Amino acid sequence: MKNFQSIVLWILVLGLISYTIYDKKFNKILYEQYQDGSWHQMQLIDFRLPEKLYFADEPVPLEDMSVRQRLDREFYVFIFSHATTAMIIRRANQWLPRFEKILSEMGVHTDFKYLPIIESSLIPQAVSPMGAAGLWQIMPEVGKQYGLEINEEVDERFHPIKAAYVAARILKENYQKFGSWALAAAAYNAGAGYLEGVIHFQKQKSYYNLFLYPETARYVIRLVAFKHIYENLQKYGYQMRQEHMYYFPALRKIKITENIQDLAEFAEKYGVSYRTLIEYNPWLKGKTLSIKEGKTYEIELPYSSRSKHEVNTDMKDTLKKMKTEE
């Protein structure tokens, strides 16, 4: 019995020694692999802020210890929320180029392409507890004020492109009012009226010096943090290849000039499921689509889908051509 216990003990000791040697070797390989600076992510230690940070070409006052602490928090939240941040990065490949183009067209700094990341994590169907909706989290009254259609059948706050133009208009108006992109972002979050009152009472004109609602106090700081991480992915441990990113297939626009009585049948007619129809057109909220006088809609669908009418037309054309050749 003693001999058996001795054998078991020696097996355990040898196993422990082997594991220790393997663990050290494995960690040494990882350390060498992440010499680019992302090793700290593997160990969750020793994060250091960059020496300089900017948002919309405006410098972030890193000499202010309070600002540094707020930034540390947001960097840690993004860096160590691995799954959430990784999914946002993959979605960003789909959306950011489209938003950057719109912002540039509207005269808004293109760093605001990151705003829907903070607002909705780039989830097109996102709805807040307060009723804000879509990628840009627009409230119903604001959407209507800026010309978005909102009813039982259609909610254009969920239209990624139309909502992006509204967001750009709001940001541009805020910038003209406050003279700072950081304050324009804060006003987008909390409202221009609230921010005017805060600035008047506190007699401060820098976003970083204002005492604000907790969400608004984090808002620009989060934008700064994600912008820097996204522009330095490998440094922060996100070793993502381009082929792993999400993307949109080539999309075609179908102009709608007549009522659609059944959107599921419409989807089937165009060779897609109802789920695919809503995925590419999240602004469709009902089972039908009514055309108001003077109004038209554009529905986006992948080019890979083809309607039965299109297929039948192609077949007829092919048969006609074959008969002509005979």
TAFEN-V803030 format. One record per residue. RES is the residue in three letters. NEAR is the number of other ideal C-beta (glycine too) atoms within 12 Angstrom. Layout:
BEGIN
RES|NEAR + RES|NEAR
END
This chain:
BEGIN
MET|7 + LYS|8 + ASN|9 + PHE|10 + GLN|11 + SER|12 + ILE|13 + VAL|14 + LEU|14 + TRP|14 + ILE|14 + LEU|14 + VAL|14 + LEU|14 + GLY|14 + LEU|14 + ILE|14 + SER|14 + TYR|14 + THR|14 + ILE|14 + TYR|14 + ASP|14 + LYS|14 + LYS|14 + PHE|15 + ASN|17 + LYS|15 + ILE|15 + LEU|19 + TYR|18 + GLU|13 + GLN|18 + TYR|22 + GLN|15 + ASP|19 + GLY|21 + SER|25 + TRP|24 + HIS|23 + GLN|30 + MET|25 + GLN|15 + LEU|14 + ILE|12 + ASP|14 + PHE|28 + ARG|17 + LEU|29 + PRO|24 + GLU|12 + LYS|15 + LEU|36 + TYR|22 + PHE|39 + ALA|30 + ASP|16 + GLU|27 + PRO|22 + VAL|34 + PRO|25 + LEU|24 + GLU|14 + ASP|19 + MET|13 + SER|19 + VAL|30 + ARG|25 + GLN|17 + ARG|30 + LEU|36 + ASP|25 + ARG|23 + GLU|33 + PHE|32 + TYR|27 + VAL|23 + PHE|40 + ILE|36 + PHE|25 + SER|23 + HIS|20 + ALA|13 + THR|19 + THR|32 + ALA|27 + MET|23 + ILE|36 + ILE|38 + ARG|27 + ARG|30 + ALA|34 + ASN|26 + GLN|28 + TRP|37 + LEU|35 + PRO|18 + ARG|28 + PHE|37 + GLU|23 + LYS|18 + ILE|32 + LEU|34 + SER|19 + GLU|17 + MET|24 + GLY|18 + VAL|33 + HIS|30 + THR|26 + ASP|34 + PHE|41 + LYS|39 + TYR|40 + LEU|47 + PRO|40 + ILE|37 + ILE|37 + GLU|38 + SER|30 + SER|30 + LEU|35 + ILE|26 + PRO|33 + GLN|24 + ALA|27 + VAL|23 + SER|21 + PRO|9 + MET|16 + GLY|18 + ALA|29 + ALA|36 + GLY|39 + LEU|43 + TRP|47 + GLN|38 + ILE|43 + MET|30 + PRO|24 + GLU|16 + VAL|29 + GLY|33 + LYS|17 + GLN|16 + TYR|27 + GLY|18 + LEU|32 + GLU|29 + ILE|29 + ASN|21 + GLU|13 + GLU|25 + VAL|30 + ASP|32 + GLU|36 + ARG|44 + PHE|37 + HIS|35 + PRO|38 + ILE|33 + LYS|31 + ALA|42 + ALA|41 + TYR|30 + VAL|37 + ALA|42 + ALA|35 + ARG|31 + ILE|35 + LEU|42 + LYS|27 + GLU|23 + ASN|35 + TYR|29 + GLN|18 + LYS|22 + PHE|29 + GLY|16 + SER|30 + TRP|37 + ALA|42 + LEU|38 + ALA|37 + ALA|41 + ALA|44 + ALA|36 + TYR|43 + ASN|38 + ALA|30 + GLY|24 + ALA|25 + GLY|13 + TYR|22 + LEU|34 + GLU|20 + GLY|16 + VAL|28 + ILE|27 + HIS|14 + PHE|13 + GLN|16 + LYS|11 + GLN|19 + LYS|19 + SER|25 + TYR|43 + TYR|32 + ASN|21 + LEU|32 + PHE|18 + LEU|32 + TYR|18 + PRO|14 + GLU|23 + THR|27 + ALA|28 + ARG|28 + TYR|37 + VAL|45 + ILE|42 + ARG|36 + LEU|41 + VAL|43 + ALA|38 + PHE|42 + LYS|38 + HIS|30 + ILE|38 + TYR|33 + GLU|23 + ASN|22 + LEU|31 + GLN|21 + LYS|24 + TYR|35 + GLY|29 + TYR|32 + GLN|18 + MET|23 + ARG|12 + GLN|12 + GLU|9 + HIS|15 + MET|23 + TYR|20 + TYR|19 + PHE|24 + PRO|17 + ALA|13 + LEU|24 + ARG|22 + LYS|17 + ILE|31 + LYS|13 + ILE|27 + THR|17 + GLU|15 + ASN|19 + ILE|28 + GLN|16 + ASP|16 + LEU|31 + ALA|22 + GLU|19 + PHE|33 + ALA|30 + GLU|20 + LYS|26 + TYR|32 + GLY|23 + VAL|32 + SER|20 + TYR|23 + ARG|15 + THR|26 + LEU|32 + ILE|27 + GLU|27 + TYR|35 + ASN|39 + PRO|31 + TRP|36 + LEU|38 + LYS|25 + GLY|20 + LYS|19 + THR|21 + LEU|35 + SER|22 + ILE|19 + LYS|15 + GLU|8 + GLY|6 + LYS|20 + THR|17 + TYR|28 + GLU|22 + ILE|34 + GLU|31 + LEU|33 + PRO|25 + TYR|18 + SER|15 + SER|28 + ARG|21 + SER|21 + LYS|18 + HIS|16 + GLU|19 + VAL|16 + ASN|15 + THR|14 + ASP|15 + MET|15 + LYS|14 + ASP|14 + THR|14 + LEU|14 + LYS|13 + LYS|12 + MET|11 + LYS|10 + THR|9 + GLU|8 + GLU|7
END
